[in-house]
């Protein structure tokens, strides 16, 4: 698998990058929904 060879140094980095991308997309897609759900001024900033 060439993809596996790309992330040989650390599979942790790949997971972190994937999670980061997922979170970023989720924030952009469910920004309003999340904000309304929490109902707080810094609900979007809840890390």
mmCIF entry with sequence, helices, sheets and N, C-alpha, C, O atoms, coordinates in Angstrom:
data_MODEL
# 
_entry.id   MODEL 
# 
_entity.id                         1 
_entity.type                       polymer 
_entity.pdbx_number_of_molecules   1 
# 
_entity_poly.entity_id                      1 
_entity_poly.type                           'polypeptide(L)' 
_entity_poly.nstd_linkage                   no 
_entity_poly.nstd_monomer                   no 
_entity_poly.pdbx_seq_one_letter_code       
;(UNK)(UNK)(UNK)(UNK)(UNK)(UNK)(UNK)(UNK)(UNK)(UNK)(UNK)(UNK)(UNK)(UNK)(UNK)(UNK)
(UNK)(UNK)(UNK)(UNK)(UNK)(UNK)(UNK)(UNK)(UNK)(UNK)(UNK)(UNK)(UNK)(UNK)(UNK)(UNK)
(UNK)(UNK)(UNK)(UNK)(UNK)(UNK)(UNK)(UNK)(UNK)(UNK)(UNK)(UNK)(UNK)(UNK)(UNK)
;
_entity_poly.pdbx_seq_one_letter_code_can   XXXXXXXXXXXXXXXXXXXXXXXXXXXXXXXXXXXXXXXXXXXXXXX 
_entity_poly.pdbx_strand_id                 A 
# 
loop_
_entity_poly_seq.entity_id 
_entity_poly_seq.num 
_entity_poly_seq.mon_id 
_entity_poly_seq.hetero 
1 1  UNK n 
1 2  UNK n 
1 3  UNK n 
1 4  UNK n 
1 5  UNK n 
1 6  UNK n 
1 7  UNK n 
1 8  UNK n 
1 9  UNK n 
1 10 UNK n 
1 11 UNK n 
1 12 UNK n 
1 13 UNK n 
1 14 UNK n 
1 15 UNK n 
1 16 UNK n 
1 17 UNK n 
1 18 UNK n 
1 19 UNK n 
1 20 UNK n 
1 21 UNK n 
1 22 UNK n 
1 23 UNK n 
1 24 UNK n 
1 25 UNK n 
1 26 UNK n 
1 27 UNK n 
1 28 UNK n 
1 29 UNK n 
1 30 UNK n 
1 31 UNK n 
1 32 UNK n 
1 33 UNK n 
1 34 UNK n 
1 35 UNK n 
1 36 UNK n 
1 37 UNK n 
1 38 UNK n 
1 39 UNK n 
1 40 UNK n 
1 41 UNK n 
1 42 UNK n 
1 43 UNK n 
1 44 UNK n 
1 45 UNK n 
1 46 UNK n 
1 47 UNK n 
# 
_struct_asym.id          A 
_struct_asym.entity_id   1 
# 
loop_
_struct_conf.conf_type_id 
_struct_conf.id 
_struct_conf.pdbx_PDB_helix_id 
_struct_conf.beg_label_comp_id 
_struct_conf.beg_label_asym_id 
_struct_conf.beg_label_seq_id 
_struct_conf.pdbx_beg_PDB_ins_code 
_struct_conf.end_label_comp_id 
_struct_conf.end_label_asym_id 
_struct_conf.end_label_seq_id 
_struct_conf.pdbx_end_PDB_ins_code 
_struct_conf.beg_auth_comp_id 
_struct_conf.beg_auth_asym_id 
_struct_conf.beg_auth_seq_id 
_struct_conf.end_auth_comp_id 
_struct_conf.end_auth_asym_id 
_struct_conf.end_auth_seq_id 
_struct_conf.pdbx_PDB_helix_class 
_struct_conf.details 
_struct_conf.pdbx_PDB_helix_length 
HELX_P HELX_P1 AA1 UNK A 2  ? UNK A 6  ? UNK A 2  UNK A 6  1 ? 5  
HELX_P HELX_P2 AA2 UNK A 11 ? UNK A 29 ? UNK A 11 UNK A 29 1 ? 19 
HELX_P HELX_P3 AA3 UNK A 31 ? UNK A 38 ? UNK A 31 UNK A 38 1 ? 8  
# 
_struct_conf_type.id          HELX_P 
_struct_conf_type.criteria    ? 
_struct_conf_type.reference   ? 
# 
loop_
_atom_site.group_PDB 
_atom_site.id 
_atom_site.type_symbol 
_atom_site.label_atom_id 
_atom_site.label_alt_id 
_atom_site.label_comp_id 
_atom_site.label_asym_id 
_atom_site.label_entity_id 
_atom_site.label_seq_id 
_atom_site.pdbx_PDB_ins_code 
_atom_site.Cartn_x 
_atom_site.Cartn_y 
_atom_site.Cartn_z 
_atom_site.occupancy 
_atom_site.B_iso_or_equiv 
_atom_site.pdbx_formal_charge 
_atom_site.auth_seq_id 
_atom_site.auth_comp_id 
_atom_site.auth_asym_id 
_atom_site.auth_atom_id 
_atom_site.pdbx_PDB_model_num 
ATOM 1   N N  . UNK A 1 1  ? 0.840   -1.201 0.000  1.00 0.00 ? 1  UNK A N  1 
ATOM 2   C CA . UNK A 1 1  ? 0.000   0.000  0.000  1.00 0.00 ? 1  UNK A CA 1 
ATOM 3   C C  . UNK A 1 1  ? 0.875   1.250  0.000  1.00 0.00 ? 1  UNK A C  1 
ATOM 4   O O  . UNK A 1 1  ? 1.639   1.492  0.934  1.00 0.00 ? 1  UNK A O  1 
ATOM 5   N N  . UNK A 1 2  ? 0.751   2.018  -1.039 1.00 0.00 ? 2  UNK A N  1 
ATOM 6   C CA . UNK A 1 2  ? 1.557   3.246  -1.117 1.00 0.00 ? 2  UNK A CA 1 
ATOM 7   C C  . UNK A 1 2  ? 1.118   4.247  -0.047 1.00 0.00 ? 2  UNK A C  1 
ATOM 8   O O  . UNK A 1 2  ? 1.940   4.985  0.496  1.00 0.00 ? 2  UNK A O  1 
ATOM 9   N N  . UNK A 1 3  ? -0.160  4.265  0.244  1.00 0.00 ? 3  UNK A N  1 
ATOM 10  C CA . UNK A 1 3  ? -0.644  5.230  1.240  1.00 0.00 ? 3  UNK A CA 1 
ATOM 11  C C  . UNK A 1 3  ? -0.002  4.960  2.598  1.00 0.00 ? 3  UNK A C  1 
ATOM 12  O O  . UNK A 1 3  ? 0.306   5.884  3.351  1.00 0.00 ? 3  UNK A O  1 
ATOM 13  N N  . UNK A 1 4  ? 0.193   3.675  2.895  1.00 0.00 ? 4  UNK A N  1 
ATOM 14  C CA . UNK A 1 4  ? 0.800   3.338  4.190  1.00 0.00 ? 4  UNK A CA 1 
ATOM 15  C C  . UNK A 1 4  ? 2.261   3.800  4.216  1.00 0.00 ? 4  UNK A C  1 
ATOM 16  O O  . UNK A 1 4  ? 2.775   4.223  5.251  1.00 0.00 ? 4  UNK A O  1 
ATOM 17  N N  . UNK A 1 5  ? 2.910   3.710  3.067  1.00 0.00 ? 5  UNK A N  1 
ATOM 18  C CA . UNK A 1 5  ? 4.320   4.108  3.005  1.00 0.00 ? 5  UNK A CA 1 
ATOM 19  C C  . UNK A 1 5  ? 4.456   5.612  3.258  1.00 0.00 ? 5  UNK A C  1 
ATOM 20  O O  . UNK A 1 5  ? 5.459   6.082  3.796  1.00 0.00 ? 5  UNK A O  1 
ATOM 21  N N  . UNK A 1 6  ? 3.433   6.343  2.859  1.00 0.00 ? 6  UNK A N  1 
ATOM 22  C CA . UNK A 1 6  ? 3.474   7.801  3.022  1.00 0.00 ? 6  UNK A CA 1 
ATOM 23  C C  . UNK A 1 6  ? 3.479   8.179  4.508  1.00 0.00 ? 6  UNK A C  1 
ATOM 24  O O  . UNK A 1 6  ? 4.148   9.128  4.916  1.00 0.00 ? 6  UNK A O  1 
ATOM 25  N N  . UNK A 1 7  ? 2.737   7.434  5.291  1.00 0.00 ? 7  UNK A N  1 
ATOM 26  C CA . UNK A 1 7  ? 2.640   7.755  6.723  1.00 0.00 ? 7  UNK A CA 1 
ATOM 27  C C  . UNK A 1 7  ? 3.430   6.753  7.553  1.00 0.00 ? 7  UNK A C  1 
ATOM 28  O O  . UNK A 1 7  ? 2.931   6.210  8.539  1.00 0.00 ? 7  UNK A O  1 
ATOM 29  N N  . UNK A 1 8  ? 4.667   6.519  7.139  1.00 0.00 ? 8  UNK A N  1 
ATOM 30  C CA . UNK A 1 8  ? 5.499   5.568  7.871  1.00 0.00 ? 8  UNK A CA 1 
ATOM 31  C C  . UNK A 1 8  ? 6.032   6.158  9.175  1.00 0.00 ? 8  UNK A C  1 
ATOM 32  O O  . UNK A 1 8  ? 6.077   5.459  10.187 1.00 0.00 ? 8  UNK A O  1 
ATOM 33  N N  . UNK A 1 9  ? 6.433   7.419  9.172  1.00 0.00 ? 9  UNK A N  1 
ATOM 34  C CA . UNK A 1 9  ? 7.003   8.026  10.378 1.00 0.00 ? 9  UNK A CA 1 
ATOM 35  C C  . UNK A 1 9  ? 6.089   7.875  11.584 1.00 0.00 ? 9  UNK A C  1 
ATOM 36  O O  . UNK A 1 9  ? 6.541   7.495  12.664 1.00 0.00 ? 9  UNK A O  1 
ATOM 37  N N  . UNK A 1 10 ? 4.814   8.167  11.407 1.00 0.00 ? 10 UNK A N  1 
ATOM 38  C CA . UNK A 1 10 ? 3.907   8.086  12.553 1.00 0.00 ? 10 UNK A CA 1 
ATOM 39  C C  . UNK A 1 10 ? 2.466   8.015  12.079 1.00 0.00 ? 10 UNK A C  1 
ATOM 40  O O  . UNK A 1 10 ? 1.959   8.959  11.473 1.00 0.00 ? 10 UNK A O  1 
ATOM 41  N N  . UNK A 1 11 ? 1.816   6.912  12.351 1.00 0.00 ? 11 UNK A N  1 
ATOM 42  C CA . UNK A 1 11 ? 0.406   6.798  11.968 1.00 0.00 ? 11 UNK A CA 1 
ATOM 43  C C  . UNK A 1 11 ? -0.421  7.730  12.842 1.00 0.00 ? 11 UNK A C  1 
ATOM 44  O O  . UNK A 1 11 ? -1.557  8.061  12.502 1.00 0.00 ? 11 UNK A O  1 
ATOM 45  N N  . UNK A 1 12 ? 0.148   8.153  13.970 1.00 0.00 ? 12 UNK A N  1 
ATOM 46  C CA . UNK A 1 12 ? -0.554  9.073  14.860 1.00 0.00 ? 12 UNK A CA 1 
ATOM 47  C C  . UNK A 1 12 ? -0.794  10.400 14.155 1.00 0.00 ? 12 UNK A C  1 
ATOM 48  O O  . UNK A 1 12 ? -1.846  11.023 14.300 1.00 0.00 ? 12 UNK A O  1 
ATOM 49  N N  . UNK A 1 13 ? 0.205   10.812 13.393 1.00 0.00 ? 13 UNK A N  1 
ATOM 50  C CA . UNK A 1 13 ? 0.092   12.089 12.676 1.00 0.00 ? 13 UNK A CA 1 
ATOM 51  C C  . UNK A 1 13 ? -1.046  12.010 11.669 1.00 0.00 ? 13 UNK A C  1 
ATOM 52  O O  . UNK A 1 13 ? -1.818  12.957 11.519 1.00 0.00 ? 13 UNK A O  1 
ATOM 53  N N  . UNK A 1 14 ? -1.146  10.892 10.988 1.00 0.00 ? 14 UNK A N  1 
ATOM 54  C CA . UNK A 1 14 ? -2.199  10.720 9.988  1.00 0.00 ? 14 UNK A CA 1 
ATOM 55  C C  . UNK A 1 14 ? -3.567  10.809 10.661 1.00 0.00 ? 14 UNK A C  1 
ATOM 56  O O  . UNK A 1 14 ? -4.479  11.455 10.146 1.00 0.00 ? 14 UNK A O  1 
ATOM 57  N N  . UNK A 1 15 ? -3.702  10.160 11.806 1.00 0.00 ? 15 UNK A N  1 
ATOM 58  C CA . UNK A 1 15 ? -4.982  10.181 12.520 1.00 0.00 ? 15 UNK A CA 1 
ATOM 59  C C  . UNK A 1 15 ? -5.298  11.590 12.993 1.00 0.00 ? 15 UNK A C  1 
ATOM 60  O O  . UNK A 1 15 ? -6.439  12.046 12.920 1.00 0.00 ? 15 UNK A O  1 
ATOM 61  N N  . UNK A 1 16 ? -4.265  12.273 13.481 1.00 0.00 ? 16 UNK A N  1 
ATOM 62  C CA . UNK A 1 16 ? -4.478  13.633 13.986 1.00 0.00 ? 16 UNK A CA 1 
ATOM 63  C C  . UNK A 1 16 ? -4.908  14.546 12.842 1.00 0.00 ? 16 UNK A C  1 
ATOM 64  O O  . UNK A 1 16 ? -5.824  15.357 12.987 1.00 0.00 ? 16 UNK A O  1 
ATOM 65  N N  . UNK A 1 17 ? -4.235  14.402 11.707 1.00 0.00 ? 17 UNK A N  1 
ATOM 66  C CA . UNK A 1 17 ? -4.561  15.243 10.548 1.00 0.00 ? 17 UNK A CA 1 
ATOM 67  C C  . UNK A 1 17 ? -5.985  14.955 10.086 1.00 0.00 ? 17 UNK A C  1 
ATOM 68  O O  . UNK A 1 17 ? -6.739  15.866 9.744  1.00 0.00 ? 17 UNK A O  1 
ATOM 69  N N  . UNK A 1 18 ? -6.336  13.678 10.082 1.00 0.00 ? 18 UNK A N  1 
ATOM 70  C CA . UNK A 1 18 ? -7.670  13.293 9.647  1.00 0.00 ? 18 UNK A CA 1 
ATOM 71  C C  . UNK A 1 18 ? -8.712  13.873 10.594 1.00 0.00 ? 18 UNK A C  1 
ATOM 72  O O  . UNK A 1 18 ? -9.739  14.396 10.162 1.00 0.00 ? 18 UNK A O  1 
ATOM 73  N N  . UNK A 1 19 ? -8.436  13.773 11.876 1.00 0.00 ? 19 UNK A N  1 
ATOM 74  C CA . UNK A 1 19 ? -9.371  14.281 12.878 1.00 0.00 ? 19 UNK A CA 1 
ATOM 75  C C  . UNK A 1 19 ? -9.507  15.793 12.735 1.00 0.00 ? 19 UNK A C  1 
ATOM 76  O O  . UNK A 1 19 ? -10.606 16.341 12.815 1.00 0.00 ? 19 UNK A O  1 
ATOM 77  N N  . UNK A 1 20 ? -8.381  16.452 12.523 1.00 0.00 ? 20 UNK A N  1 
ATOM 78  C CA . UNK A 1 20 ? -8.398  17.908 12.375 1.00 0.00 ? 20 UNK A CA 1 
ATOM 79  C C  . UNK A 1 20 ? -9.268  18.300 11.192 1.00 0.00 ? 20 UNK A C  1 
ATOM 80  O O  . UNK A 1 20 ? -10.086 19.216 11.282 1.00 0.00 ? 20 UNK A O  1 
ATOM 81  N N  . UNK A 1 21 ? -9.083  17.596 10.084 1.00 0.00 ? 21 UNK A N  1 
ATOM 82  C CA . UNK A 1 21 ? -9.859  17.898 8.882  1.00 0.00 ? 21 UNK A CA 1 
ATOM 83  C C  . UNK A 1 21 ? -11.340 17.628 9.130  1.00 0.00 ? 21 UNK A C  1 
ATOM 84  O O  . UNK A 1 21 ? -12.210 18.381 8.690  1.00 0.00 ? 21 UNK A O  1 
ATOM 85  N N  . UNK A 1 22 ? -11.603 16.542 9.841  1.00 0.00 ? 22 UNK A N  1 
ATOM 86  C CA . UNK A 1 22 ? -12.992 16.185 10.136 1.00 0.00 ? 22 UNK A CA 1 
ATOM 87  C C  . UNK A 1 22 ? -13.640 17.263 11.005 1.00 0.00 ? 22 UNK A C  1 
ATOM 88  O O  . UNK A 1 22 ? -14.773 17.678 10.766 1.00 0.00 ? 22 UNK A O  1 
ATOM 89  N N  . UNK A 1 23 ? -12.905 17.696 12.003 1.00 0.00 ? 23 UNK A N  1 
ATOM 90  C CA . UNK A 1 23 ? -13.435 18.713 12.919 1.00 0.00 ? 23 UNK A CA 1 
ATOM 91  C C  . UNK A 1 23 ? -13.667 20.029 12.178 1.00 0.00 ? 23 UNK A C  1 
ATOM 92  O O  . UNK A 1 23 ? -14.671 20.713 12.380 1.00 0.00 ? 23 UNK A O  1 
ATOM 93  N N  . UNK A 1 24 ? -12.713 20.356 11.319 1.00 0.00 ? 24 UNK A N  1 
ATOM 94  C CA . UNK A 1 24 ? -12.845 21.618 10.571 1.00 0.00 ? 24 UNK A CA 1 
ATOM 95  C C  . UNK A 1 24 ? -14.080 21.577 9.671  1.00 0.00 ? 24 UNK A C  1 
ATOM 96  O O  . UNK A 1 24 ? -14.844 22.539 9.598  1.00 0.00 ? 24 UNK A O  1 
ATOM 97  N N  . UNK A 1 25 ? -14.257 20.452 8.992  1.00 0.00 ? 25 UNK A N  1 
ATOM 98  C CA . UNK A 1 25 ? -15.413 20.318 8.091  1.00 0.00 ? 25 UNK A CA 1 
ATOM 99  C C  . UNK A 1 25 ? -16.703 20.328 8.901  1.00 0.00 ? 25 UNK A C  1 
ATOM 100 O O  . UNK A 1 25 ? -17.690 20.952 8.509  1.00 0.00 ? 25 UNK A O  1 
ATOM 101 N N  . UNK A 1 26 ? -16.687 19.640 10.018 1.00 0.00 ? 26 UNK A N  1 
ATOM 102 C CA . UNK A 1 26 ? -17.889 19.586 10.860 1.00 0.00 ? 26 UNK A CA 1 
ATOM 103 C C  . UNK A 1 26 ? -18.227 20.976 11.390 1.00 0.00 ? 26 UNK A C  1 
ATOM 104 O O  . UNK A 1 26 ? -19.394 21.353 11.490 1.00 0.00 ? 26 UNK A O  1 
ATOM 105 N N  . UNK A 1 27 ? -17.192 21.721 11.722 1.00 0.00 ? 27 UNK A N  1 
ATOM 106 C CA . UNK A 1 27 ? -17.426 23.077 12.254 1.00 0.00 ? 27 UNK A CA 1 
ATOM 107 C C  . UNK A 1 27 ? -18.042 23.968 11.178 1.00 0.00 ? 27 UNK A C  1 
ATOM 108 O O  . UNK A 1 27 ? -18.926 24.778 11.458 1.00 0.00 ? 27 UNK A O  1 
ATOM 109 N N  . UNK A 1 28 ? -17.563 23.809 9.940  1.00 0.00 ? 28 UNK A N  1 
ATOM 110 C CA . UNK A 1 28 ? -18.082 24.661 8.858  1.00 0.00 ? 28 UNK A CA 1 
ATOM 111 C C  . UNK A 1 28 ? -19.482 24.210 8.445  1.00 0.00 ? 28 UNK A C  1 
ATOM 112 O O  . UNK A 1 28 ? -20.328 25.031 8.090  1.00 0.00 ? 28 UNK A O  1 
ATOM 113 N N  . UNK A 1 29 ? -19.717 22.913 8.494  1.00 0.00 ? 29 UNK A N  1 
ATOM 114 C CA . UNK A 1 29 ? -21.017 22.383 8.065  1.00 0.00 ? 29 UNK A CA 1 
ATOM 115 C C  . UNK A 1 29 ? -22.072 22.539 9.154  1.00 0.00 ? 29 UNK A C  1 
ATOM 116 O O  . UNK A 1 29 ? -23.209 22.922 8.879  1.00 0.00 ? 29 UNK A O  1 
ATOM 117 N N  . UNK A 1 30 ? -21.689 22.238 10.387 1.00 0.00 ? 30 UNK A N  1 
ATOM 118 C CA . UNK A 1 30 ? -22.659 22.310 11.490 1.00 0.00 ? 30 UNK A CA 1 
ATOM 119 C C  . UNK A 1 30 ? -22.350 23.472 12.423 1.00 0.00 ? 30 UNK A C  1 
ATOM 120 O O  . UNK A 1 30 ? -22.571 23.391 13.631 1.00 0.00 ? 30 UNK A O  1 
ATOM 121 N N  . UNK A 1 31 ? -21.843 24.537 11.854 1.00 0.00 ? 31 UNK A N  1 
ATOM 122 C CA . UNK A 1 31 ? -21.512 25.701 12.689 1.00 0.00 ? 31 UNK A CA 1 
ATOM 123 C C  . UNK A 1 31 ? -22.780 26.273 13.318 1.00 0.00 ? 31 UNK A C  1 
ATOM 124 O O  . UNK A 1 31 ? -22.860 26.445 14.534 1.00 0.00 ? 31 UNK A O  1 
ATOM 125 N N  . UNK A 1 32 ? -23.763 26.561 12.480 1.00 0.00 ? 32 UNK A N  1 
ATOM 126 C CA . UNK A 1 32 ? -25.004 27.152 12.989 1.00 0.00 ? 32 UNK A CA 1 
ATOM 127 C C  . UNK A 1 32 ? -25.733 26.151 13.880 1.00 0.00 ? 32 UNK A C  1 
ATOM 128 O O  . UNK A 1 32 ? -26.192 26.497 14.969 1.00 0.00 ? 32 UNK A O  1 
ATOM 129 N N  . UNK A 1 33 ? -25.836 24.924 13.417 1.00 0.00 ? 33 UNK A N  1 
ATOM 130 C CA . UNK A 1 33 ? -26.542 23.904 14.193 1.00 0.00 ? 33 UNK A CA 1 
ATOM 131 C C  . UNK A 1 33 ? -25.904 23.746 15.565 1.00 0.00 ? 33 UNK A C  1 
ATOM 132 O O  . UNK A 1 33 ? -26.598 23.677 16.580 1.00 0.00 ? 33 UNK A O  1 
ATOM 133 N N  . UNK A 1 34 ? -24.587 23.691 15.586 1.00 0.00 ? 34 UNK A N  1 
ATOM 134 C CA . UNK A 1 34 ? -23.881 23.524 16.854 1.00 0.00 ? 34 UNK A CA 1 
ATOM 135 C C  . UNK A 1 34 ? -24.092 24.748 17.737 1.00 0.00 ? 34 UNK A C  1 
ATOM 136 O O  . UNK A 1 34 ? -24.295 24.623 18.944 1.00 0.00 ? 34 UNK A O  1 
ATOM 137 N N  . UNK A 1 35 ? -24.045 25.903 17.143 1.00 0.00 ? 35 UNK A N  1 
ATOM 138 C CA . UNK A 1 35 ? -24.203 27.136 17.914 1.00 0.00 ? 35 UNK A CA 1 
ATOM 139 C C  . UNK A 1 35 ? -25.595 27.189 18.543 1.00 0.00 ? 35 UNK A C  1 
ATOM 140 O O  . UNK A 1 35 ? -25.747 27.525 19.718 1.00 0.00 ? 35 UNK A O  1 
ATOM 141 N N  . UNK A 1 36 ? -26.598 26.854 17.749 1.00 0.00 ? 36 UNK A N  1 
ATOM 142 C CA . UNK A 1 36 ? -27.972 26.887 18.259 1.00 0.00 ? 36 UNK A CA 1 
ATOM 143 C C  . UNK A 1 36 ? -28.162 25.803 19.310 1.00 0.00 ? 36 UNK A C  1 
ATOM 144 O O  . UNK A 1 36 ? -28.886 25.996 20.287 1.00 0.00 ? 36 UNK A O  1 
ATOM 145 N N  . UNK A 1 37 ? -27.520 24.681 19.109 1.00 0.00 ? 37 UNK A N  1 
ATOM 146 C CA . UNK A 1 37 ? -27.664 23.562 20.039 1.00 0.00 ? 37 UNK A CA 1 
ATOM 147 C C  . UNK A 1 37 ? -27.127 23.953 21.416 1.00 0.00 ? 37 UNK A C  1 
ATOM 148 O O  . UNK A 1 37 ? -27.778 23.715 22.432 1.00 0.00 ? 37 UNK A O  1 
ATOM 149 N N  . UNK A 1 38 ? -25.957 24.544 21.443 1.00 0.00 ? 38 UNK A N  1 
ATOM 150 C CA . UNK A 1 38 ? -25.357 24.911 22.738 1.00 0.00 ? 38 UNK A CA 1 
ATOM 151 C C  . UNK A 1 38 ? -26.048 26.158 23.301 1.00 0.00 ? 38 UNK A C  1 
ATOM 152 O O  . UNK A 1 38 ? -26.288 26.265 24.503 1.00 0.00 ? 38 UNK A O  1 
ATOM 153 N N  . UNK A 1 39 ? -26.359 27.092 22.405 1.00 0.00 ? 39 UNK A N  1 
ATOM 154 C CA . UNK A 1 39 ? -27.023 28.302 22.870 1.00 0.00 ? 39 UNK A CA 1 
ATOM 155 C C  . UNK A 1 39 ? -26.096 29.163 23.707 1.00 0.00 ? 39 UNK A C  1 
ATOM 156 O O  . UNK A 1 39 ? -26.554 29.912 24.570 1.00 0.00 ? 39 UNK A O  1 
ATOM 157 N N  . UNK A 1 40 ? -24.793 29.063 23.461 1.00 0.00 ? 40 UNK A N  1 
ATOM 158 C CA . UNK A 1 40 ? -23.832 29.860 24.227 1.00 0.00 ? 40 UNK A CA 1 
ATOM 159 C C  . UNK A 1 40 ? -23.001 30.711 23.277 1.00 0.00 ? 40 UNK A C  1 
ATOM 160 O O  . UNK A 1 40 ? -22.777 30.317 22.132 1.00 0.00 ? 40 UNK A O  1 
ATOM 161 N N  . UNK A 1 41 ? -22.540 31.867 23.734 1.00 0.00 ? 41 UNK A N  1 
ATOM 162 C CA . UNK A 1 41 ? -21.720 32.757 22.899 1.00 0.00 ? 41 UNK A CA 1 
ATOM 163 C C  . UNK A 1 41 ? -20.478 32.055 22.364 1.00 0.00 ? 41 UNK A C  1 
ATOM 164 O O  . UNK A 1 41 ? -20.142 32.215 21.191 1.00 0.00 ? 41 UNK A O  1 
ATOM 165 N N  . UNK A 1 42 ? -19.790 31.283 23.200 1.00 0.00 ? 42 UNK A N  1 
ATOM 166 C CA . UNK A 1 42 ? -18.590 30.600 22.702 1.00 0.00 ? 42 UNK A CA 1 
ATOM 167 C C  . UNK A 1 42 ? -18.855 29.114 22.541 1.00 0.00 ? 42 UNK A C  1 
ATOM 168 O O  . UNK A 1 42 ? -17.994 28.295 22.862 1.00 0.00 ? 42 UNK A O  1 
ATOM 169 N N  . UNK A 1 43 ? -20.009 28.761 22.060 1.00 0.00 ? 43 UNK A N  1 
ATOM 170 C CA . UNK A 1 43 ? -20.302 27.343 21.845 1.00 0.00 ? 43 UNK A CA 1 
ATOM 171 C C  . UNK A 1 43 ? -19.464 26.805 20.702 1.00 0.00 ? 43 UNK A C  1 
ATOM 172 O O  . UNK A 1 43 ? -19.045 25.647 20.724 1.00 0.00 ? 43 UNK A O  1 
ATOM 173 N N  . UNK A 1 44 ? -19.217 27.641 19.704 1.00 0.00 ? 44 UNK A N  1 
ATOM 174 C CA . UNK A 1 44 ? -18.430 27.205 18.549 1.00 0.00 ? 44 UNK A CA 1 
ATOM 175 C C  . UNK A 1 44 ? -16.967 27.048 18.937 1.00 0.00 ? 44 UNK A C  1 
ATOM 176 O O  . UNK A 1 44 ? -16.212 26.338 18.272 1.00 0.00 ? 44 UNK A O  1 
ATOM 177 N N  . UNK A 1 45 ? -16.577 27.708 20.006 1.00 0.00 ? 45 UNK A N  1 
ATOM 178 C CA . UNK A 1 45 ? -15.170 27.648 20.409 1.00 0.00 ? 45 UNK A CA 1 
ATOM 179 C C  . UNK A 1 45 ? -14.940 26.582 21.479 1.00 0.00 ? 45 UNK A C  1 
ATOM 180 O O  . UNK A 1 45 ? -13.856 26.500 22.055 1.00 0.00 ? 45 UNK A O  1 
ATOM 181 N N  . UNK A 1 46 ? -15.936 25.787 21.736 1.00 0.00 ? 46 UNK A N  1 
ATOM 182 C CA . UNK A 1 46 ? -15.778 24.740 22.758 1.00 0.00 ? 46 UNK A CA 1 
ATOM 183 C C  . UNK A 1 46 ? -14.878 23.641 22.269 1.00 0.00 ? 46 UNK A C  1 
ATOM 184 O O  . UNK A 1 46 ? -15.317 22.753 21.537 1.00 0.00 ? 46 UNK A O  1 
ATOM 185 N N  . UNK A 1 47 ? -13.625 23.687 22.662 1.00 0.00 ? 47 UNK A N  1 
ATOM 186 C CA . UNK A 1 47 ? -12.678 22.664 22.200 1.00 0.00 ? 47 UNK A CA 1 
ATOM 187 C C  . UNK A 1 47 ? -12.540 21.590 23.245 1.00 0.00 ? 47 UNK A C  1 
ATOM 188 O O  . UNK A 1 47 ? -11.789 20.634 23.052 1.00 0.00 ? 47 UNK A O  1 
# 
